[in-house]
Amino acid sequence: MSVPFDQMDGQIWYNGEFVDWKDAKVHVLTHGLHYASAVFEGERAYGGAIFKLREHTERLIESGRILGFTIPYSADEIDAACNGLLERQGFQDAYVRPIAWRGSESMGVAAQKNRINLAIAIWQWPSYFDPEQRMKGIRLDIAEYRRPDPRTAPSRSKAAGLYMICTISKHAAEAKGYADALMLDWRGQVAEATGANVFFVKDGAIHTPTPDCFLDGITRRTVIELAKRRGLEVNVRAIQPEELSGFTEAFLCGTAAEVTPIAEIGPYRFTPGEITRMLVDDYMAEVQPKRMAAE
Ligand SMILES: Cc1ncc(COP(=O)(O)O)c(C=O)c1O
């Protein structure tokens, strides 16, 4: 059995200090645990550099702001903490998880005076999906839960509470033998997977849903830029589930998932093709740290 996440070796950055991994604990009476007043990020380091670190840090700070709290560190301090920890952990390629949460000073829905904590953990997380299956295309179920109306939940934040329906949906999909689930939104339009954004290809053009009620992924924005660099037409628009039968290729993208081809979504079939493969390769090239020409 693999080592549980609270028993791994190394250090965690916890409220300004590097502490031993096993000592980075919270009390059971923590507001973030009871009321989901927590926001987090998922970042990846490649070749010793965290890809788009500042964008992730800014989204973390903004996620906290949306939940009504101010993370008590500047973006420069958070970036330095992530980079410092990566160096201490000694990894070149790794996953970086900053999390901010309301502490234990009071217990109840209102928590105006609770401390805002910040911790950062870094570990090695190779492939989000089974590497064997990945390039053949993964199989997705269609989830029962839908991404909520932005008037119902703070959908622009990467808030822990929003992942409740993702875990339920992913577990339900896995129980049926699927790798993940595609979620529709509150209107019934195609939204995203449980931890990644979704793209489609038709007649050489790219189509992806408008992120008006789900996370506008940093990988998503990178892939759009890469596709445009290749001269591909990119259509960001509302996509109806009935349209899935008309797309030839489909893929997921996210920090953890990177670019992952899709073979099935419910009754619909896709063949990972030239455009998907090109974007898989372009993304892997893009995330590598840029070396100075003189080096
Ligand atoms: C629900 C959800 N959507 C989309 C994404 C992709 O976001 P990003 O590319 O910024 O990692 C993630 C990954 O964190 C996610 O959890």
The ligand as a MOL file (V3000), in Angstrom:
LIG
                    3D

  0  0  0     0  0            999 V3000
M  V30 BEGIN CTAB
M  V30 COUNTS 16 16 0 0 0
M  V30 BEGIN ATOM
M  V30 1 C -12.9330 21.5750 -11.5430 0
M  V30 2 C -11.7100 21.9460 -12.3110 0
M  V30 3 N -11.8460 22.5100 -13.5280 0
M  V30 4 C -10.7930 22.8690 -14.2620 0
M  V30 5 C -9.4950 22.6680 -13.8040 0
M  V30 6 C -8.3260 23.0950 -14.6290 0
M  V30 7 O -7.7210 24.2070 -14.0710 0
M  V30 8 P -6.1800 24.5180 -14.2560 0
M  V30 9 O -5.8870 24.3530 -15.6960 0
M  V30 10 O -6.0370 25.9210 -13.8170 0
M  V30 11 O -5.4390 23.5410 -13.4260 0
M  V30 12 C -9.3030 22.0980 -12.5560 0
M  V30 13 C -7.9560 21.8500 -12.0620 0
M  V30 14 O -7.5460 22.3700 -11.0900 0
M  V30 15 C -10.4340 21.7500 -11.7840 0
M  V30 16 O -10.2880 21.1860 -10.5700 0
M  V30 END ATOM
M  V30 BEGIN BOND
M  V30 1 1 1 2
M  V30 2 1 2 3
M  V30 3 2 2 15
M  V30 4 2 3 4
M  V30 5 1 4 5
M  V30 6 1 5 6
M  V30 7 2 5 12
M  V30 8 1 6 7
M  V30 9 1 7 8
M  V30 10 2 8 9
M  V30 11 1 8 10
M  V30 12 1 8 11
M  V30 13 1 12 13
M  V30 14 1 12 15
M  V30 15 2 13 14
M  V30 16 1 15 16
M  V30 END BOND
M  V30 END CTAB
M  END
